[in-house]
Amino acid sequence: MLLEIILTFLAGILAGTFTGLSPGIHINLISAILLSSVFILEKLSPTSLIIFLVAMSITHTFLDFIPSILLGAPEEDSFLSVLPGHQLLKQGQGYQAIILTLYGSLVALLIIAFFIPIFIYLLPPIEEITKPAIPYILIFASLFLILREEEFLISLTVFTLAGLLGILTFNLPVKQPLLPLLTGLFGLSALIISIKNKTKIPPQIITPLKKIKLEKSKILKSIISTSLTAPFASFLPGFGSGQAALISSEITEQDSKQFLFTIGIINTAVMALSFITIFSIQKTRTGTAAAVLEILKSPTTSNLVAVIITIFASGILAFFLGIQISKLSVKYITKVNYSLLSVIIIFILILINIILSNPLGLIVLTTSTSIGIFCILSNSKRINLMGSLLLPTIVFYLT
């Protein structure tokens, strides 16, 4: 049993590394494949399966900024890093940008440790009190994110189109609805645009770690602001790390480097706390957390202990792994034929959707990709594509 747990833990680290470094391939895809594999579900114990999923998810949050910053092919949890990350990349400081997100993810482990007992003992009554207000909180958050943009009508259009597609997707017999919806909005659309742009990357400087640092006051401000927003993104339906990061940046004014540090904190904290939410209110806010709940059915205290240990063990390993991978990535990034890589990944994603979804799913994939491309070309922030989850959630709670 112990050997099985160790092997599945290491397999989770490996899978999280693969998804983190592969543009357009998300951990939800691996979770969907796992849940559809009867052979794996029968051979491995529930504890081993959840350890695999948690290790994969946490590792992914540490590493998914590498393709976001270096290649400009982000997913829904890391797309906010593109603008400040590319500013540093164009200055030859892509390595520094990645390290700042890794520092943020490492600091997130401290925030997670603080909030675990709060989530376990206080979240149930808090969730009960806030439940009637959830749709109005989500409406306020959506309007805040839309109206803060200069071209708010375009943002409203993107949000509405994505939201209507989300409502249709969840109300039609689409197999694995999240797969084609999110693959098109955040994966294929970005990959297609990246092929079109053919961006050239300048040589990168590998700055010594001791010289990559933030002022103590900025670190403290980021910790405080993320501590106020990340917990809400972990249990509020439809409210993700992207929304939490933007609201955190509004609470404290941040420059590019501090913002990258903040995103690192939120990305990892939201993912980790979404697993703790399973044990406190038996609800899920991320795809892998939903997979964990489906496997466990009735979570136990021993399951919770396994999840907590896996969160911290995989986080620490992923931090050092991220440092080494980022060094190699910035060293060889200028030699990568990214257009060819993007074409291969697009082909793989379409093939996966054909296998795991159905004809309706392929229609959703085509439509969501078109909306994603429209969002990028109209210079609307990709956070507005989260309307695909927010609007269906708002409608559900209102009706």
C-alpha positions as CSV (number, residue, x, y, z in Angstrom):
1,M,0.0,0.0,0.0
2,L,2.8,2.4,0.9
3,L,4.6,1.7,-2.3
4,E,1.4,2.3,-4.3
5,I,0.9,5.7,-2.5
6,I,4.5,6.8,-3.2
7,L,4.3,5.7,-6.9
8,T,0.9,7.5,-7.4
9,F,2.3,10.6,-5.7
10,L,5.3,10.7,-8.0
11,A,3.0,10.0,-11.0
12,G,0.9,13.0,-9.9
13,I,4.0,15.2,-9.8
14,L,4.9,13.9,-13.3
15,A,1.4,14.5,-14.6
16,G,1.3,18.0,-13.1
17,T,4.6,18.8,-14.8
18,F,3.2,17.6,-18.1
19,T,0.0,19.6,-17.9
20,G,1.8,22.6,-16.5
21,L,4.2,22.7,-19.3
22,S,1.8,21.7,-22.1
23,P,-0.2,24.7,-23.4
24,G,-3.9,23.9,-23.7
25,I,-3.7,20.6,-21.8
26,H,-5.4,21.1,-18.5
27,I,-5.6,19.0,-15.3
28,N,-9.3,18.7,-15.8
29,L,-8.6,16.7,-19.0
30,I,-6.4,14.2,-17.1
31,S,-9.1,14.0,-14.4
32,A,-11.7,13.2,-17.0
33,I,-9.5,10.5,-18.5
34,L,-8.9,9.0,-15.1
35,L,-12.6,8.9,-14.2
36,S,-13.4,7.3,-17.5
37,S,-10.8,4.5,-17.1
38,V,-12.5,1.6,-15.3
39,F,-9.2,-0.4,-15.3
40,I,-7.4,2.3,-13.2
41,L,-10.3,2.9,-10.9
42,E,-10.5,-0.9,-10.1
43,K,-6.7,-1.4,-9.7
44,L,-5.9,1.6,-7.4
45,S,-7.3,2.4,-4.0
46,P,-9.3,5.7,-3.5
47,T,-6.5,7.1,-1.3
48,S,-3.9,6.6,-4.1
49,L,-6.2,8.1,-6.7
50,I,-6.8,11.3,-4.6
51,I,-3.1,11.6,-3.9
52,F,-2.4,11.4,-7.6
53,L,-5.0,14.1,-8.3
54,V,-3.9,16.5,-5.6
55,A,-0.2,16.1,-6.4
56,M,-0.9,16.7,-10.1
57,S,-3.1,19.8,-9.4
58,I,-0.7,21.5,-7.0
59,T,2.3,20.8,-9.2
60,H,0.4,22.2,-12.1
61,T,-0.2,25.5,-10.3
62,F,3.5,26.0,-9.8
63,L,4.5,25.2,-13.3
64,D,1.7,26.5,-15.6
65,F,3.2,30.0,-15.6
66,I,6.2,28.8,-17.6
67,P,4.3,28.4,-20.9
68,S,2.0,31.4,-20.0
69,I,5.0,33.7,-19.7
70,L,7.4,32.3,-22.3
71,L,4.9,31.2,-25.0
72,G,1.9,33.3,-24.4
73,A,-0.4,30.2,-24.3
74,P,-2.1,30.5,-20.9
75,E,-5.0,28.6,-19.3
76,E,-7.9,30.0,-17.3
77,D,-5.9,30.0,-14.1
78,S,-2.8,31.7,-15.4
79,F,-3.7,34.0,-18.3
80,L,-3.4,37.1,-16.1
81,S,0.4,36.5,-16.0
82,V,0.7,37.1,-19.8
83,L,0.9,40.9,-19.9
84,P,3.3,41.6,-17.0
85,G,5.2,38.4,-17.8
86,H,5.7,39.4,-21.4
87,Q,6.8,42.8,-20.3
88,L,9.7,41.2,-18.5
89,L,10.2,38.6,-21.3
90,K,10.8,41.3,-23.9
91,Q,13.4,42.8,-21.6
92,G,15.2,39.4,-21.3
93,Q,13.9,38.8,-17.8
94,G,11.4,35.9,-18.4
95,Y,13.3,33.8,-15.9
96,Q,12.8,36.4,-13.2
97,A,9.1,36.6,-14.0
98,I,8.7,32.8,-13.6
99,I,10.6,32.8,-10.3
100,L,8.4,35.5,-8.9
101,T,5.3,33.3,-9.5
102,L,7.1,30.4,-8.0
103,Y,7.9,32.5,-4.9
104,G,4.2,33.4,-4.7
105,S,3.1,29.7,-4.9
106,L,5.6,28.8,-2.2
107,V,4.3,31.6,0.1
108,A,0.8,30.3,-0.7
109,L,1.6,27.2,1.4
110,L,1.8,29.4,4.5
111,I,-1.6,30.9,3.7
112,I,-3.1,27.5,3.1
113,A,-1.8,26.3,6.5
114,F,-3.5,29.2,8.2
115,F,-6.8,28.7,6.4
116,I,-7.1,24.9,6.7
117,P,-8.6,24.9,10.3
118,I,-10.8,27.9,9.4
119,F,-12.2,26.1,6.4
120,I,-12.8,22.9,8.3
121,Y,-14.5,24.4,11.4
122,L,-15.9,27.8,10.2
123,L,-16.7,27.4,6.5
124,P,-20.0,25.4,7.0
125,P,-21.8,28.1,9.0
126,I,-20.2,30.8,6.7
127,E,-21.4,29.0,3.6
128,E,-24.9,28.6,5.1
129,I,-25.1,32.3,5.9
130,T,-23.8,33.5,2.5
131,K,-25.7,31.0,0.4
132,P,-28.7,33.3,-0.3
133,A,-26.4,36.1,-1.3
134,I,-24.2,34.0,-3.7
135,P,-25.9,35.1,-6.9
136,Y,-25.7,38.8,-5.9
137,I,-22.1,38.5,-4.9
138,L,-21.3,36.9,-8.3
139,I,-23.3,39.6,-10.1
140,F,-21.4,42.3,-8.3
141,A,-18.0,40.7,-9.0
142,S,-18.9,40.2,-12.7
143,L,-20.0,43.9,-13.1
144,F,-16.9,45.1,-11.2
145,L,-14.6,43.2,-13.6
146,I,-16.5,44.3,-16.7
147,L,-17.0,48.0,-15.9
148,R,-13.4,48.5,-14.8
149,E,-12.4,48.2,-18.5
150,E,-12.3,51.1,-20.9
151,E,-14.2,49.2,-23.6
152,F,-16.7,47.8,-21.2
153,L,-19.3,47.2,-24.0
154,I,-16.9,44.8,-25.7
155,S,-16.2,43.1,-22.4
156,L,-19.9,42.8,-21.7
157,T,-20.4,41.2,-25.1
158,V,-17.6,38.7,-24.5
159,F,-18.9,37.9,-21.0
160,T,-22.5,37.5,-22.3
161,L,-21.5,35.3,-25.3
162,A,-19.4,33.1,-23.1
163,G,-22.2,33.0,-20.5
164,L,-24.9,32.0,-23.0
165,L,-22.7,29.3,-24.4
166,G,-22.1,28.0,-20.9
167,I,-25.9,27.9,-20.2
168,L,-26.5,26.0,-23.4
169,T,-23.6,23.6,-22.8
170,F,-24.8,22.6,-19.3
171,N,-28.4,22.2,-20.4
172,L,-27.8,20.1,-23.5
173,P,-26.7,16.5,-23.5
174,V,-23.0,17.3,-24.0
175,K,-20.7,14.6,-22.8
176,Q,-18.0,16.0,-20.5
177,P,-19.3,19.6,-21.0
178,L,-16.4,21.4,-19.4
179,L,-13.9,19.8,-21.7
180,P,-14.9,21.3,-25.0
181,L,-16.1,24.5,-23.3
182,L,-12.8,25.4,-21.5
183,T,-10.6,23.8,-24.2
184,G,-12.0,26.2,-26.8
185,L,-12.2,29.3,-24.7
186,F,-8.8,29.1,-23.1
187,G,-6.8,26.5,-25.1
188,L,-7.4,26.4,-28.8
189,S,-8.2,30.1,-29.2
190,A,-4.8,31.1,-27.6
191,L,-2.9,28.5,-29.6
192,I,-4.4,29.6,-32.9
193,I,-3.6,33.3,-32.2
194,S,-0.1,32.4,-31.1
195,I,0.5,30.7,-34.5
196,K,-0.8,33.9,-36.2
197,N,1.4,36.3,-34.3
198,K,4.7,34.5,-34.7
199,T,6.3,36.4,-31.8
200,K,10.1,36.4,-31.6
201,I,11.6,36.0,-28.1
202,P,14.9,37.8,-27.3
203,P,17.7,36.0,-25.4
204,Q,17.0,35.6,-21.7
205,I,19.1,36.4,-18.7
206,I,19.2,33.9,-15.8
207,T,19.4,36.2,-12.8
208,P,20.7,34.6,-9.6
209,L,17.9,33.7,-7.2
210,K,19.3,36.0,-4.4
211,K,18.9,39.0,-6.7
212,I,15.2,38.2,-7.5
213,K,13.3,39.7,-4.6
214,L,10.5,42.1,-3.7
215,E,10.4,44.7,-1.0
216,K,9.1,43.4,2.3
217,S,6.2,45.9,2.2
218,K,5.1,44.6,-1.2
219,I,5.2,41.0,0.0
220,L,3.1,41.8,3.0
221,K,0.5,43.7,1.0
222,S,0.2,40.8,-1.5
223,I,-0.2,38.3,1.4
224,I,-2.9,40.5,3.0
225,S,-4.8,41.1,-0.2
226,T,-4.7,37.5,-1.3
227,S,-5.8,36.3,2.1
228,L,-8.9,38.4,1.7
229,T,-9.8,37.1,-1.8
230,A,-8.4,33.6,-2.3
231,P,-10.6,31.9,0.3
232,F,-13.8,33.3,-1.5
233,A,-12.6,31.9,-4.8
234,S,-12.1,28.5,-3.1
235,F,-15.8,28.0,-2.2
236,L,-17.9,30.5,-4.1
237,P,-19.2,28.8,-7.3
238,G,-18.1,30.3,-10.6
239,F,-15.6,32.7,-8.8
240,G,-12.1,31.7,-9.8
241,S,-8.5,32.6,-9.2
242,G,-8.6,35.1,-12.1
243,Q,-11.3,37.2,-10.5
244,A,-9.6,36.9,-7.1
245,A,-6.3,38.1,-8.6
246,L,-7.8,41.2,-10.2
247,I,-9.7,42.2,-7.0
248,S,-6.4,41.7,-5.0
249,S,-4.6,44.1,-7.4
250,E,-7.4,46.6,-6.8
251,I,-7.0,46.3,-3.0
252,T,-3.3,47.2,-3.2
253,E,-1.8,49.0,-6.2
254,Q,0.8,46.6,-7.7
255,D,3.6,46.8,-10.3
256,S,4.3,44.0,-12.7
257,K,6.7,42.0,-10.4
258,Q,4.4,42.2,-7.4
259,F,1.4,41.2,-9.5
260,L,3.2,38.1,-10.7
261,F,4.0,37.2,-7.1
262,T,0.3,37.8,-6.2
263,I,-1.0,35.6,-9.0
264,G,1.4,32.8,-7.9
265,I,-0.1,33.0,-4.4
266,I,-3.7,32.9,-5.5
267,N,-3.3,30.2,-8.1
268,T,-1.9,27.7,-5.6
269,A,-4.0,28.8,-2.6
270,V,-7.3,28.6,-4.5
271,M,-6.5,25.1,-5.8
272,A,-5.4,23.7,-2.5
273,L,-8.3,25.2,-0.5
274,S,-10.8,23.8,-3.1
275,F,-9.7,20.4,-1.9
276,I,-10.3,21.3,1.8
277,T,-13.7,22.6,0.8
278,I,-14.7,19.0,0.0
279,F,-14.3,18.0,3.6
280,S,-16.0,21.0,5.1
281,I,-19.1,21.5,3.0
282,Q,-18.9,18.6,0.6
283,K,-18.9,20.9,-2.4
284,T,-16.4,21.4,-5.2
285,R,-15.2,24.5,-7.1
286,T,-12.5,23.0,-9.4
287,G,-12.6,20.1,-11.8
288,T,-10.0,18.0,-9.9
289,A,-11.8,18.6,-6.6
290,A,-15.0,17.4,-8.2
291,A,-13.1,14.2,-9.4
292,V,-11.8,13.7,-5.8
293,L,-15.3,13.9,-4.4
294,E,-16.6,11.6,-7.0
295,I,-14.0,9.0,-6.1
296,L,-14.4,9.3,-2.3
297,K,-18.2,9.7,-2.2
298,S,-18.0,10.1,1.6
299,P,-14.7,11.9,2.6
300,T,-13.1,10.8,5.9
301,T,-10.6,12.3,8.3
302,S,-7.9,10.0,7.1
303,N,-8.6,11.2,3.5
304,L,-8.3,14.8,4.7
305,V,-4.9,14.1,6.3
306,A,-3.7,12.4,3.1
307,V,-4.8,15.5,1.1
308,I,-3.1,18.0,3.4
309,I,0.2,16.1,3.4
310,T,0.1,15.8,-0.4
311,I,-0.6,19.5,-0.8
312,F,2.6,20.5,1.1
313,A,4.8,17.7,-0.1
314,S,4.0,18.3,-3.8
315,G,4.2,22.1,-3.3
316,I,7.7,22.0,-2.0
317,L,8.9,19.5,-4.6
318,A,7.2,21.5,-7.4
319,F,8.9,24.7,-6.3
320,F,12.4,23.2,-6.7
321,L,11.4,21.4,-9.9
322,G,10.0,24.7,-11.2
323,I,13.3,26.5,-10.7
324,Q,15.3,23.9,-12.6
325,I,12.7,23.6,-15.4
326,S,12.5,27.4,-15.8
327,K,16.3,27.6,-16.2
328,L,16.3,25.1,-19.0
329,S,13.2,26.7,-20.6
330,V,14.6,30.2,-20.8
331,K,17.9,28.8,-22.1
332,Y,16.3,26.9,-25.0
333,I,13.1,28.9,-25.6
334,T,14.6,30.8,-28.6
335,K,15.3,27.5,-30.3
336,V,11.7,26.2,-30.1
337,N,9.6,26.1,-33.2
338,Y,6.5,27.2,-31.3
339,S,4.2,27.3,-34.3
340,L,4.9,23.6,-35.0
341,L,4.4,22.8,-31.3
342,S,1.1,24.7,-31.3
343,V,-0.2,22.8,-34.3
344,I,0.7,19.5,-32.7
345,I,-1.1,20.5,-29.4
346,I,-4.2,21.7,-31.4
347,F,-4.4,18.4,-33.1
348,I,-4.1,16.5,-29.8
349,L,-6.8,18.6,-28.1
350,I,-9.2,18.1,-31.0
351,L,-8.5,14.4,-31.0
352,I,-9.1,14.2,-27.2
353,N,-12.4,16.0,-27.5
354,I,-13.5,13.7,-30.3
355,I,-12.7,10.7,-28.1
356,L,-14.2,11.9,-24.8
357,S,-17.1,14.1,-25.9
358,N,-19.8,13.7,-28.5
359,P,-20.9,15.6,-31.7
360,L,-22.6,18.3,-29.6
361,G,-19.3,18.7,-27.7
362,L,-17.5,19.3,-31.0
363,I,-20.1,22.1,-31.8
364,V,-19.4,23.6,-28.4
365,L,-15.6,23.3,-29.0
366,T,-15.9,25.2,-32.3
367,T,-18.2,27.9,-30.8
368,S,-16.1,28.4,-27.7
369,T,-12.9,28.6,-29.8
370,S,-14.5,31.3,-31.9
371,I,-15.6,33.3,-28.8
372,G,-12.1,32.9,-27.4
373,I,-10.5,34.3,-30.6
374,F,-13.0,37.2,-30.7
375,C,-12.0,38.0,-27.1
376,I,-8.3,38.1,-27.8
377,L,-8.6,40.0,-31.1
378,S,-11.0,42.6,-29.5
379,N,-8.4,43.2,-26.7
380,S,-10.9,42.3,-24.1
381,K,-9.4,40.7,-20.9
382,R,-9.7,37.0,-21.0
383,I,-11.2,37.1,-17.5
384,N,-14.5,37.9,-19.2
385,L,-14.6,34.4,-20.7
386,M,-15.3,33.2,-17.2
387,G,-18.8,34.3,-17.9
388,S,-19.1,30.8,-19.2
389,L,-19.2,29.6,-15.6
390,L,-20.4,32.7,-13.8
391,L,-23.6,33.3,-15.8
392,P,-24.9,29.7,-15.6
393,T,-24.1,29.8,-11.8
394,I,-26.0,33.1,-11.3
395,V,-29.0,31.8,-13.3
396,F,-29.0,28.5,-11.3
397,Y,-29.1,30.3,-7.9
398,L,-31.6,32.9,-9.0
399,T,-34.0,30.3,-10.4
